[in-house]
Amino acid sequence: MLGCPQDRDRDRDQDQDQDQDQDQDRDRETGTGRRRAARRWRVDGRTALRAVGELLAWWAALAVLWLVLISSVYPLEYAVGGAVAAVGALAARAARRAVTNR
């Protein structure tokens, strides 16, 4: 038997801590810590395009939902609805990324 879940979690956490310590030691020796951090936040074109596509899809879905739910539409309501749909799209993307850890 592999043991209880708490033991497995503790062992996994200890392994991760050891890996991080080894990475930090290697970074101190080679001076690559800043380069690795900069590389982690670099976004390639495909990732940016997917993010923009996701935001546009959320915005369109929320804007259409808003249009379906209101009775009459005036020009100011178009602007307000579009702005609120954009805020909702940003919130939906942030929530999805928080849940999927991506």
N, C-alpha and C positions, 0 to 999 in steps of 0.2 A: 504494500500500500504506500502511496506517495506521501501520506501525512495529511494533517488538517490544512484547510485553506490558509489559515493565518501563518502557518510555518512556511508554506510556499510563497506567500506574499512577502514575508520577512526575508527569505532567502533571495527572492527576486530583487527586493529593494537594496539588499547588501551588495548583490552583484552589480546593480546599476551604480551604486555609490563607488565601488571599486573601479568600474569603468570610467566614471567621471574623474576620479582621482588620477588614474593613469593618463587620461587625456590632458588634464591640467599639467601634470608633470612633463609630458611630452611637449606641450605648448611652451612651457617655461624654458625647456632646453632648446627648442628650435625657434621660438619667437613667432609661432604661427597663429596664436590665439586671435589676434585682431583680424587676420586674413580669413580665418574660419568664420568668425562672427559676421564679417562683411559678406562672405559668400552665402551664408544662411539667409540673409535678407534680400539677396539679389533675386529679381523676378524676371523670368524670360518672357518673350513676346507671347508665347502660347498661353502661359498662365494668365497674363494680363488680359488677353483676348477672352479667355474663358470666364474671368471675373466680370468683365464688362458685359459679356453675353448673359451671364446669370443675373446681373443687376437689371439689364433691360427686360429680361423675361419676367422677373418679379414685378418690375414697374408696370409692364403691360398688363399682367394679370390683375394687379391691384387697381389700376386705372379702369380696366374693363369692369371689374366688380363694383367699383364706385359708380360708374355710369349706369350700370344695371339697377343699382339700388336707389338712385335719386329720380325725382319725377321730371323736373325741368332743369335745363342747363343754360346758364348765362355765362358770358365770357369770363367773368371773374371766377366763377366756379370751376371752369376749366383750369385756370392757373392754380387755384388752391388745391384742386384735386390732383393735378400733376405733381405739385410740390409734396403733398402728403404721401402720394404713392411712391415718390422717390425716397422719402424718409423711411417709409415702410419697407422698401426694397433693401435699403442699407441695413435696417434692423433684421430683416429675414436672412440676409447673407451672413451677418455677424452671428446670429443664433445658430444657423446651420454649421458654420465653421466651429463654433464653440462645442456643439454636440459631436461633430465628427472628428474634431481635433486636427483639422487641416488648415 
